[in-house]
Amino acid sequence: MVTGAGAGIGRACAVAFAERGDRLALIARDRAGLEAGGGGTSSCPAVVDLLTDRRNS
């Protein structure tokens, strides 16, 4: 599992793992970055909400 796979270091890691034949789950904030990588990938959008404890804010 590679987080931040849409750009930067995350994408570089994903490419390196893929080149050595690893099977990957890629996670990014938007679909465009993942799909720009090509390489036989498919995307499955998901909405993830992170709750914050605001009692001490």
C-alpha positions in Angstrom: 0.0 0.0 0.0 1.5 3.3 -1.1 -0.1 6.5 0.2 0.4 9.8 -1.6 0.9 7.8 -4.9 -0.5 10.6 -7.1 2.7 12.7 -7.0 6.2 13.2 -5.6 7.9 10.7 -3.4 4.7 8.5 -3.2 4.5 8.2 -7.0 8.3 7.5 -7.2 7.9 4.7 -4.6 4.9 3.3 -6.5 6.8 3.2 -9.7 9.8 1.6 -8.1 7.7 -1.1 -6.5 5.8 -1.7 -9.8 9.0 -2.0 -11.8 10.2 -4.8 -9.6 6.9 -6.6 -10.1 5.1 -5.9 -6.8 1.3 -5.8 -6.6 0.2 -2.5 -5.2 -2.7 -0.6 -3.7 -2.3 3.1 -4.4 -3.9 5.8 -2.4 -4.1 9.5 -3.3 -6.2 12.6 -2.7 -7.6 12.7 -6.2 -8.1 10.3 -9.1 -6.2 12.4 -11.7 -2.7 11.8 -10.2 -3.3 8.0 -10.1 -4.7 7.8 -13.6 -1.8 9.9 -15.0 0.5 7.1 -14.1 -1.1 4.7 -16.5 0.4 1.2 -16.4 -2.8 -0.9 -16.3 -4.1 0.7 -13.2 -7.8 1.1 -12.2 -9.2 3.5 -9.7 -12.0 3.2 -7.2 -13.0 6.5 -5.6 -13.8 6.6 -1.9 -14.7 9.4 0.4 -12.9 9.3 3.7 -13.9 11.8 6.4 -11.5 12.3 9.3 -13.2 13.4 12.5 -11.4 15.7 14.8 -11.9 16.0 18.5 -12.6 19.7 18.9 -13.4 19.7 22.6 -10.0 21.3 23.4 -10.1 23.8 20.5 
